[in-house]
Amino acid sequence: MPRSMTAFARVSHQADWGNLIWEIRSVNHRYLETTFRIPETLRDLEMPLRELARRRLDRGKVDCTLQLVLNRDRDGVAINEQLARQYIDAATHIAALIPNASPVSPMDILGHPGVLEERQVDSEALKSCARELFTAALDQLTEIRAIEGAKLADFIRQRLVALKSETDRVRTLLPDILDHQRRRIGERVAELQLSLDPERLEQEVVLIAQKADVDEELDRLEAHLAEIERVLASSEPIGRRLDFLMQELNREANTLSSKSIAIDTTQSAVELKVLIEQMREQVQNIE
């Protein structure tokens, strides 16, 4: 089944030390392009996580963001009293040298480096959690991409049915169109009161039939439609293959339009191109 390249996943993990949140956004792209936004304390995780994403995804522009929120409650921070006293003593000494100095502010002391000590978190445990959570986020992302891919496949199959209906319609119309052309030539000859040998008339009809012969184009169209149906059932990445087949379908539809000698086949050619363009737009989102 095809997979969409457009999806969003979000997973989080709550622990006593805080919260980890992974968000992964992916959109269509010609190749696989991954971007990571990770806290500096976990920056060395980027390369192994990038490799993990490469093994799980084939195409798409993928933005991966990790948020780390550490708890800052009473158990999460501590005061370095010894350092704080040193700052207080220094501030008091300086205040004594200044007439009418303002009292020492506790918030000013707390703002000095090292006075507030954050609770230490096991670095390896944090990295392990981030890796496991990233795997869970990838699982969620690929599941969503598969769901969206199934919807795209249904959309394309509906257009395949409509395309097949149009090609069948053109095949059915061709004999009547050629017969109509034969009658038109005969009527035109009669109007002009010309003498035209029946054999010559038939030759003209044959030339028109050769110019309007689209059997090969219709055969190729149907072959491409069958190939698209086969590709949709594949478990491999199929986006590039489908994109190529859309180009081939469009090529045959253009040829059919250029060979048209009746409004009916022209309308069918236009309808074919509309359906092909609708499929092509959706194919751009398939991995």
C-alpha positions in Angstrom: 0.0 0.0 0.0 1.2 3.5 -0.7 2.2 5.9 2.1 1.6 9.6 2.1 4.5 11.9 2.7 2.3 14.4 4.6 1.7 13.5 8.3 2.3 14.7 11.8 3.2 12.8 15.0 3.5 13.9 18.6 4.5 11.7 21.6 5.5 12.7 25.1 6.9 11.1 28.2 6.4 12.4 31.8 9.0 11.5 34.4 9.9 12.8 37.9 12.6 14.9 36.4 10.4 16.5 33.7 8.8 16.0 30.3 10.1 15.0 26.9 8.1 15.8 23.8 8.9 14.7 20.2 7.0 16.3 17.3 7.6 15.1 13.7 6.2 16.8 10.7 6.6 15.5 7.2 5.6 17.0 3.8 6.2 15.9 0.2 9.7 16.2 -1.1 11.7 14.7 -4.0 14.1 13.0 -1.7 14.4 12.4 2.1 15.5 15.5 4.0 15.5 15.4 7.7 15.9 18.4 10.0 16.5 18.0 13.8 15.9 20.6 16.6 17.3 19.1 19.8 18.5 20.7 23.1 22.2 21.1 23.2 22.5 18.7 26.1 21.2 15.9 23.8 22.9 17.1 20.5 25.0 13.9 20.2 21.8 11.9 19.6 21.2 13.6 16.2 23.3 11.3 14.0 22.0 8.0 15.3 18.4 9.4 15.2 18.9 10.6 11.7 20.1 7.2 10.6 17.0 5.6 12.3 14.8 8.0 10.3 16.6 7.1 7.1 15.9 3.4 7.7 12.2 4.0 8.3 11.4 6.7 5.7 12.2 6.9 2.0 11.1 10.3 0.9 9.8 13.5 2.4 10.9 16.7 4.1 10.8 15.7 7.8 11.2 18.1 10.7 11.9 16.5 14.0 11.7 18.6 17.2 12.5 17.5 20.7 11.4 19.6 23.7 12.9 18.9 27.1 11.1 20.5 30.1 12.8 19.9 33.4 10.8 20.2 36.7 11.7 23.3 38.7 9.7 22.6 41.9 11.3 22.6 45.4 12.7 19.1 44.8 14.1 20.2 41.4 16.3 23.0 42.5 18.6 23.7 45.5 20.3 26.7 47.0 24.1 26.7 47.3 24.1 28.4 50.7 27.8 28.7 50.9 28.1 30.5 47.6 25.0 32.6 48.5 26.6 33.8 51.8 29.8 34.8 49.9 27.6 37.0 47.6 25.7 38.4 50.6 28.9 39.2 52.5 30.4 40.8 49.4 27.3 42.9 48.8 27.1 43.9 52.5 30.7 45.0 52.5 30.2 47.1 49.4 26.9 48.6 50.8 28.8 49.7 53.8 31.0 51.9 51.6 28.0 53.6 50.0 26.0 56.2 51.9 22.2 55.3 52.0 22.8 52.1 50.0 19.7 50.0 49.3 19.3 46.7 51.2 20.6 43.6 49.6 17.8 42.0 47.5 17.3 38.2 47.8 16.3 38.0 44.1 19.6 39.7 43.2 21.5 37.0 45.1 19.5 34.2 43.5 20.3 35.6 40.1 24.0 35.1 40.5 25.5 32.1 38.7 25.7 29.0 40.8 23.4 30.1 43.7 20.5 28.1 42.3 21.5 24.5 41.5 19.2 22.5 39.3 18.5 18.9 40.1 20.9 16.6 38.3 19.4 14.3 35.7 21.0 11.0 34.7 22.3 11.9 31.2 22.3 8.3 29.9 18.8 7.7 31.1 17.6 10.9 29.5 19.2 9.9 26.2 17.8 6.4 26.3 14.3 7.8 26.9 14.7 10.3 24.0 15.7 7.5 21.7 12.8 5.2 22.7 10.4 8.1 22.4 11.7 9.0 18.9 11.1 5.4 17.8 7.5 5.7 19.1 7.1 8.9 17.2 8.3 7.3 14.0 5.9 4.4 14.6 3.0 6.9 14.9 4.2 8.9 11.8 4.4 5.8 9.6 1.0 4.6 10.8 -0.5 8.0 9.9 1.3 8.0 6.5 -0.1 4.6 5.8 -3.6 5.7 6.6 -3.3 8.8 4.4 -1.7 6.7 1.7 -4.7 4.3 1.6 -7.0 7.3 1.1 -4.8 8.5 -1.8 -4.9 5.0 -3.3 -8.7 5.0 -3.2 -8.8 8.5 -4.8 -6.5 7.3 -7.6 -8.4 4.1 -8.2 -11.6 6.1 -8.6 -9.9 8.1 -11.4 -8.6 4.9 -13.0 -12.2 3.7 -13.3 -13.2 7.0 -14.9 -10.2 6.9 -17.3 -11.0 3.3 -18.4 -14.6 4.4 -19.0 -13.4 7.3 -21.2 -11.1 5.0 -23.2 -13.9 2.5 -23.8 -16.1 5.4 -24.9 -13.6 6.5 -27.5 -13.2 3.0 -28.9 -17.0 2.7 -29.2 -17.3 6.1 -30.9 -14.6 5.6 -33.5 -16.5 3.5 -36.1 -19.4 6.0 -36.0 -17.1 8.9 -36.3 -15.4 7.4 -39.4 -18.8 6.6 -40.9 -19.9 10.1 -40.3 -16.8 11.4 -42.1 -17.5 9.2 -45.0 -21.0 10.6 -45.3 -19.7 14.2 -45.0 -17.3 13.7 -47.8 -20.0 12.3 -50.0 -22.4 15.1 -49.2 -19.8 17.7 -49.9 -19.0 16.1 -53.2 -22.7 16.2 -54.1 -23.1 19.8 -53.0 -20.2 20.8 -55.3 -21.6 18.6 -58.1 -18.3 16.9 -58.5 -17.6 13.6 -60.1 -15.6 11.5 -57.7 -14.6 7.9 -58.3 -15.9 5.7 -55.5 -12.4 4.2 -55.2 -11.0 7.7 -54.7 -13.6 8.4 -52.1 -12.7 5.3 -50.2 -9.0 6.3 -50.4 -9.8 9.6 -48.8 -11.8 7.9 -46.1 -8.9 5.5 -45.5 -6.5 8.5 -45.1 -8.8 10.1 -42.6 -9.1 6.8 -40.7 -5.3 6.5 -40.6 -4.8 10.0 -39.3 -7.6 9.5 -36.7 -6.4 6.0 -35.7 -5.8 6.1 -32.0 -5.9 2.3 -31.3 -2.3 2.3 -30.2 -2.8 5.3 -27.9 -5.8 3.7 -26.3 -3.9 0.4 -25.9 -1.0 2.2 -24.2 -3.4 4.2 -22.0 -5.0 0.9 -20.9 -1.6 -0.7 -20.3 -0.6 2.3 -18.1 -3.8 2.1 -16.2 -3.2 -1.6 -15.5 0.4 -0.8 -14.4 -0.8 1.9 -12.0 -3.2 -0.6 -10.4 -0.4 -3.1 -10.0 2.0 -0.5 -8.6 -0.6 0.6 -6.0 -0.7 -2.9 -4.6 3.1 -2.9 -4.1 4.6 -2.6 -0.6 7.7 -0.7 -1.9 7.9 3.1 -2.2 6.0 3.9 -5.4 5.8 7.7 -5.7 8.5 8.1 -8.4 7.1 5.2 -10.5 3.6 6.7 -10.3 4.9 10.1 -11.2 6.5 8.7 -14.4 3.3 6.9 -15.3 1.4 10.1 -14.9 3.7 11.7 -17.5 3.1 8.7 -19.9 -0.7 9.0 -19.4 -0.6 12.7 -20.2 1.5 12.0 -23.3 -1.1 9.6 -24.7 -3.9 11.9 -23.8 -2.2 14.8 -25.7 -1.7 12.6 -28.8 -5.4 11.5 -28.6 -6.4 15.1 -28.5 -4.2 16.0 -31.5 -5.7 13.2 -33.6 -9.3 14.0 -32.8 -11.6 14.7 -35.7 -14.8 15.0 -33.8 -16.1 17.0 -30.8 -16.8 13.8 -28.9 -13.3 12.5 -28.9 -12.0 16.0 -28.2 -14.2 16.1 -25.1 -13.0 12.7 -24.0 -9.3 13.8 -24.4 -10.0 16.8 -22.3 -11.7 14.7 -19.6 -8.8 12.3 -19.7 -6.3 15.1 -19.1 -8.4 16.5 -16.2 -8.5 13.1 -14.5 -4.8 12.6 -15.1 -4.0 16.0 -13.6 -6.1 15.2 -10.5 -4.1 12.0 -10.0 -0.8 13.7 -10.6 -1.5 16.3 -7.9 -2.2 13.5 -5.4 0.8 11.4 -6.6 3.1 14.2 -5.5 2.2 13.3 -1.9 3.0 9.6 -2.2 6.3 8.3 -0.8 
